[in-house]
Amino acid sequence: MDTFIVSARKYRPSTFRSVVGQEALTTTLKNAIAGNKLAHAYLFSGPRGVGKTTCARIFAKTINCLNPTHEYEACNACESCVAFNEQRSYNIHELDAASNNSVDDIRSLIDQVRVPPQIGKYKVYIIDEVHMLSQSAFNSFLKTLEEPPAHAIFILATTEKHKIIPTILSRCQVYDFNRIHIGDIVAHLQYVAKEEGVQTEPEALNIIAQKADGGMRDALSIFDQTVSYTGGNISYQAVIENLNVLDYEYYFRLSEAILAGDVVNCLLILNDILNRGFEGQYIISGISSHFRDLLVCKDPATAQLFQVGASIREKYIDMAQQCSNDFLYRAIELSNDCDLNYRLSKNKRLLLELALIKLCQLREGAASGSEEKKKPIEPIIPLKKNSSTATIPTQSGKVADRHEETEKRQREDETQPRASEEIHHITAVQPTAVQPKEEREKPVTPKRKSVSMAGMGVSLASINQTQKEETIIISEKAVQNGTNLFTEKELVAAWESYAATLKEEVLLKNTMSLYPPRMLNDVVFEVEVNTDLNKQYLTDNSLSILTYLRETLQNGEITMTIRIAEGNAIKKPLTSREIFDEMVQQNPVLQKLSDEFGLELS
Ligand SMILES: [Zn+2]
């Protein structure tokens, strides 16, 4: 590997056919040659490294070839072609306008234009980065462009077409070069690797192609760099290390945590990535792209457009099935907003964290497709009249009914108190019930409004499955734990002792400490919280909380309802400021931090 020749030069295409990823354009050029309809000036525009100069050279060689093939390619054998290939042809002149942009430079070029070619028919003048010419250079060039000698052909190349003055543009045939597709670049790199006897992994070449952003020259130069770095074995791991690319596994882990609404895990993953030395801007734009890629993979048809190795594509398709379109649109929007605000933000890390928290909140609307792996989305179990176990909606088919019923109750709540029915029912089941004193004095119906599923934006299909799963567990517990009566004091004590067992789930722990439960009747208690975020923590963990309470208090019918305090209920979605305030409320140190460092929310 010591004498590795720079691949970009060694594998520079020498015929139109071998130009990668610009088929439409090379075909048009060949047709022009075939029809002998050559213009005097061409403008090749497009991003760097996509083959503008290469095509200009091939074009110059082909029109001067003494013995072109039937396909109008240069023969690479005649005297003119050999001179071209050995870079000693007098029929081609290249001027790099980036470094030679003065009037004198252009004048010496114009002087040469008058001299006709000795071999071949045309003299070709390639002016690279033509937008860099000074204004006066442009002006003196314009005259030559207006009345060129018959043997002169100008090919102007630029990455910035908009900087070319209209008088020049109007005299040129314009060819727009596209970025080269990742698949085309990968295929070409595979070809080069095979020729050079280099071992490669498709994912590795894919990363190189992505990094090159559609430019073959960059791709080949990264390829060379990686070959010398890895000693001829281009693996995915080696490439991401060498190019400082974040392993896509991190994006998958992040999106899994986001889909699970797991804020804590998200923040830990972010911390891990930052510790590995990645820039925040890079991370957030990577997250945006990741969601964009997932969106593309939603449909197997468009997934073909997603240019990666087969194994990764499968992963993307699999994860895409777990996200609704709506979730992805909003996730892309959210992460993109964060990306845009990033540069201006004074507390960049907080901005990132807030974005992740917001992404976690999107989860409510995220559900669709395979739900088996997910946590229950709405595990709050309302009382149901006429049900023998009093608490649990058992059949998945009932969910739609339940939904309607919930709405109906909302309406009824406004007109009449309907608490009596439920109390009757429950006291009938437990005739020995001695209600806590507090209990009798206040209205008993849980405020259904706050737990309305319509308000949760959860797809019904998803609740079906999770609910079913949960019901089985709860029913078993119900049988085991009996119907022992307990007081609110005992409930609060059990609630607090559960909170005390929490170590890593700091946010849940704080939420539980902040909002003690209040009994609504013998088995139903209510937790009034301030924000959706608090509600989310409790909802996500309701199964384990309830299981604990039922075991501790020896009552299998204990049911939790969660309500957002009046006046706060409409506040969804939360603003960054509100989320911050909420976090401060749970962890006052944050405010201190913010004050001390003079941080501001963007
Ligand atoms: Zn030839």
Boltz pocket constraint, residues with backbone or C-beta under 6 A from the ligand:
constraints:
  - pocket:
      binder: B
      contacts: [[A, 61], [A, 64], [A, 65], [A, 66], [A, 67], [A, 68], [A, 74], [A, 75], [A, 76], [A, 77], [A, 78], [A, 79], [A, 80], [A, 81], [A, 82]]
      max_distance: 6.0
